[in-house]
Amino acid sequence: MNAQDIMKIFEDTAYVRMGGSAEELRAAEYIRDRAAAFGEAKIVPFEVPMSNLEEAVFQADGVSIACKGYLCAGSGEVEAPFYYLRSKDPWSLSQCRGKIVMVDGYLGYWIYQDLLENGAVGFVTYDGNANYVDEDIDQRELRSYVHKGSRIPGVNINAKSAIELIRKGVTTAKIVLKQEEYTGNSHNVILDLPGEIPQYIALTAHYDSTSLSQGAYDNMSGSVGLLGIAEHFAKNPHRYGLRFIWCGSEERGLLGSKAYCEDQEALKDCVLNINLDMIGCIMGKFIYCATAEEKLCHYISYMASELGFGIDGRQDVYSSDSTPFADKGVPAVSFARIAPNNTATIHNSYDTLALMKGEQMAQDIDFLVAFTNRMANAVRCPVAREMPDNMKDKLDQYLCRKRAPK
């Protein structure tokens, strides 16, 4: 796969592909058709919560503010005092009772539980950048593993609007949500290249995007990387089988990889997961993150040095499709090329093919082919299929089974 072929794929997939949407399925069909050149490729559906938002209103002191309602946050109307939660200390949280609360950053599991525990009746988040010219607003959802059946209404606004609320000293707020919720389908795309033995290596990358993004960098780049690796091994021998999984709905909480990893029978012969999430960017350094024994970190670093390929990395949990594999006991490693924030950003309208370079993609793919070749042609996979205790603890924190220490 040369640089021109790579950039053509980015051009062909330059559209928003939210998990569960018709556009995501269109991209899945495109990837399946490309992967079919290397072997039998199939689309595997899995169920995901969906919502058609009919109305979303946010008013502050009676003035309407541009917003997007949280999907899957139910329908209803609430009017209450407005409160900006600047800090998450116990006293600040105690002031949430009976109020519509604005929080900084993403609405993760623990902050949502804190809002519920302290009696908030609605929530406001904001995104974007006060220094950017746009006033884009991301479409977010109240994920099922976050609310666990306890839902209060919420909206997302632009950062500029959030600043103005505080500048003006807003005291009251109103949220109205109306939506139709249902169960839909997202899709994984799977290609098998059988090896000499039943055991296999799972290679993953997600192909969906967020609501504003064409997702070239995050993560059609990883999806193209899988195609490049598959092209190589379709023509070259490998002792271990290789299963390529293009995951749907990663941006909605790793739903595609979680769905795959629910099949214990499919995982029993899986010896390693290699995950690609954001490679080939014009700027930035190449990194790995290994959720596995620490020896794998040394192996990758030594190999990269041997090949003259610059790399940095660590043993940790990566926020990508490698995590569900690791949580099921499969050693996993994610690779990425991480650009400085002022040269490339994700989850917004600036993530386009303009961030990508075909030649850099090809170089990154060459390294990934070399690493995969070492693992796929090993007499015995050298990575222990046992999750270290420190990684189990990190997984518990990432997957919200345990609160990270403050």
N, C-alpha and C positions, 0 to 999 in steps of 0.2 A: 504494500500500500504506500504510494508515494504522496508527496505533499499536496499535489493537485487533487488526487482522489480524496484525500482527507478533507480539504476545504470544500469540495463538492458536497460531501455529506453534511457539513455545517450549513451550507446554503439550502440544501433540501429540507432541513429540519429547523429552519429559522422561524419558529412560531411557538406560542405559549402551549405547554403540554401539562396542564394540571392533572393530578392523579384522579382517575375515574372519569375523565372527560373524553369526548369523542376525539379530541386532538391527541390525547395520550394514546388511544387505540390506533389512530392513524400512524403515529410514530412507531408503535409496536409492530404494526404490519410492515412498515418500511424496514425496520431492523431485521425482522424475520426474513424478508425477501433478500436482504443483503447477506444474512448469515446462511441462507439456503445454498449459497455457492460453495459452502464448506462442508455441508452435511445436512441431516434432517433437523430442521428448526421448527419449533411449535410455539404457539401462544397459549399460555395457561392462565385462565381467569381466576380471580379471588374476590371475595366480597369486601366492600368498603362502605362506610356510611357516607351518604350524599345529601345535598340540600339545595333546593332552589330558593334563593332569597327573593322575596316579593317586595319587602319594604324594610328600610333601615333609616331611622331618624335619630339624630343626636342634637339636642338643644342645650345651650348653656346660657342661663339667665334669660331664657326666652328667645335666644338667637340661634338659628339653625347653623350647624357646623358640618362641613362636608365630611362624610364618614363612609365606612363600609361595615356592615354588621357581621358579627362572627357567625360563620356557618355552624350548624349543628348545636347552636346555643339556645334552641327553642324559640318560641314565639311569646310575646308579652309586652307589657308597657310598665315602666317604673319611673317615678319622679322623686327625687330626693336631694339632700344637700350634696354638694360636690366637694371631694377631698383629694388632694394630691399626696400620694404616699411617697415621700422623699426618701425615707429610710425604713428598713424592715425590722427595727428594734421593737421589743414588746410594747413600749409606750405608743410608738407611732402606729403600730398595727391595731392597738386598742381603740384608736380614733376612727376606725373604719365602720363601726356599727351604724346600720341604717343609712349608709351613704353610697353614692356612686363614686367609685375610687379609680383615679388614674394612676397607672404604674409605669415605671420606666422599663424598657426592654420587652422581651417576649414574655408571654403569660405561660410560664412553666408550671409543672405539677405543684411544686411546693408553695409558690406564691399564690396560686389559685386556692390551695387548701388553707393557706393563711387567711385569705380574704373570706372564705366561707366560715372558718372557725371564729373570725372576729366580726361576723355579722354584716359584711358588705352586701348590698342589694343589686349592684351592677358594677361594671368595670369598663375602663377606657384604656386602650393602649395606643401608642403612636410609633410610626416608623418614618423612613425617609431621612433627610438631612437638612437642617436649617440653612446650610450654606449652598445647597444645590438650587438651581433655578426651577426645577419641577415641583409640583405639589402632588406627586403620586401617592396613592394609598394602597398598601398591599391587602389582598383578600385573605383573611385568616380564618381559622376554624377553632372551635373549642373541641379539642381531641377527646375521644372517649376515655382514654387512659388518664386524662387530666381530670375530667369532671366526675367520672365513675357514677353517673346517674344524678348527681346534684348540680343543677345548672342555674346560673343567673345570667341575665342578658348582658351583652358587651358589644362594643364597637371599636374600630381602629380608625385613627385619624392621622393626618400628616404632622410631622414635628413642628412645622411653623404654626399650625393651629394650636398645638399643645402649649407652645411658648406664649401665645396670645391669651390663652385661658388664664395662665398664671399672672401674666403682665396686668390683665384687667381685674384680677381678683374675683373671678367667677365664684358664686356661692351656691347656685342650684343647677341641677342638670336633669335631663329627661332622655330616656332611651325607649325607642319603639322598635320591636323586631317582629316581622312576619315572614315565615318561611315554611316550605314544604320539605320534610325530611323523609328519606327513603334509603333503601339498600341498593347500591349499584355494584359495578364491577370495575376493578383495575386489572392489569395484566402483567405477568412476567413473560419474557421471551427466553426460551431454553434451547440451546444447541449442545448436543453430546458428540464428542470425539472420543470413541472408546479407545482404551489402551490395552496393554497386554494382560493386565490384572484387573480384578473387579473394583479395587479402591480407586478413588478419583479425587482430583483437586477441583474445587468450585471457584470459578472466577466470576466476580460480580461487578456491576456498575449500574447506577440508576439512570433512567432516560427521561424521567418526568421533570417538570420545572415548577417554579412558583408562579403566582398569578400575573406578575408584571414582566416576567423574564422569558426570553427566548432560550435561556439555559444552555448557551454554547459552551461556556466554561464549566458551569455547574448544571448538568454534567453530561452533555452530549460528548464532551471530550473523553470522559471515561468510557462511554459506550463505543466511541470510535476506537479507543484503545483495545477494547475486547475484540472488535472486528479485526484489528491488525494482528493480534495474538492468534486468533482463530485461523486467519489466513496462513500464518506461518506453520502452525501445527497440523493443518489439513494436508500439508505437503511433506511433513517431517515426522519421523517416528517418535513415540513417547510411551514409556512404560506404564505410567499412571493414566487413567482416563482423565479427560478434561471436560468439565461441564460448565458452559458459559451461561450465565443467568443475567439478563438485562432486567433489572427490577423496576416495577412500577411503584408509584406512590411513596417513594422514599421521603420526599419533602413533607409528607403528611404524617411522618413518624415511623419511617422504615417499614412500611406496611408490606411491601413486596417481599423483602427478605424475611420478615417475621412469618409471613404466610408460608414461604418455602420451608423454613426451619421448623414449622409445626409438624412436618412429616418426619417422624423419627426414623422410619424405614429408609427414607432417602438419605438421611444424615449418617447412618451407621457405617457406611463405607467412605465417608468424606474425611480425608486426612488433613486438609488445609484449605483455607479460604484466602484468595488473593483478590482484593477489592481496589478498584480505581475510582477515585472521586476528585475530579478537577486536575487534569494533566495538560501539558502542551501550551500553557499560556505564554504569551510573549515575554512577560516579566516573571521574576520570582525564582525561588529555590525549590528543588525537588526534595520531597520528604517521605519518610515512611513512619507509620505508627503501628507497632506490633502489640496485639492483645494475645500474648503467648509467652512462653518462657523467654527470659532475657537473652539467652544464647542466640536467638534468631536475630536480635538487633545487631550483635557482633558479626554474625554471618553476613547480613546485608551490607553493613558498613565495609567489611573487608572485601567483599565481592565488588562493590562499587569502586573502591580504591584500586583494586586489581584491573578493572575495566576503564579506569580514568573517567568516571562518571561522578560528578559532584552530588552529594546527598547528605541529608541531615535527618535525624530521627530519634525515636524514643519508644519505650515500652509504656503503653497507655491504652485507654479506650478512645476510639475515634467515632465521631458523630456521623456514622454512615452505615452502609449495609453490612459491614464486617461485624458489627456488634451483635446482631442476633445469632450469628454463627458462633462467635466466642461464648455467648451466653449458654449455648447448648454444648459447650466443651470442645468445639472445633477451633484449633489455633488459627488466628486470623491476622492478616497484615493489610493495611490500607496504604496506597501510594497516592501522592498528589504533588502538583507544582503550585506552591502557595505564593501568590503575588502580593506585594505591598498594597494596602487599601487605597492608596492614592494613584495606583496604576490599573487596578482591576477590582471590581466589587461584584457581589452576587446577590441574588434574591431581589433584584430590581431591574428596571428597564435598561440599565447600562450593560447587562450581561448579554453581549451579542458576539457574533463571529469576529468583530473588530478586535477582540481581545486575544484571538488565537493566531498561531503561526504554524502552518503545515509542516515546515522543516523541524520546528521544535517538537511538535507532536511525534514526528517520525523518530527523532532521537530518543524521546521518552519511551516510545513503543519498543525500540530496539533493546533498551535496558530491561524492560519488563519481559520481553521474550527471553532474554538471557537468564533472568532470574527464574522464570517459569520453567525453562528448559532444565535448569539444575534440579528443581524439585520434581518435575515430571519424569525425568530419566534417572532419578536416584534408585539404587538397588533397594533402599528403604528410606522412606521420607524421614529426614533427620529431625524434624520438629516434633517434640513430645506432644502427644494428644492428651494433654492434661493441663488444665488451667491453673496457673499459680495463684496462691491465696491473695496476693496483693491485687491481681487482676480481678479476682472474684469480688473483692471489696469495691473496686472501681466500677465494675459492672452493676453491682447492687445500687450504687449511688446514681449512675447514669440512668438506669431503668427505674429509678424512683422507688426502689424497695428499701432504701436507707438514705437518710438525709446526710449530705456531706457536712463534715465538721466546719464550723465557722472560724 
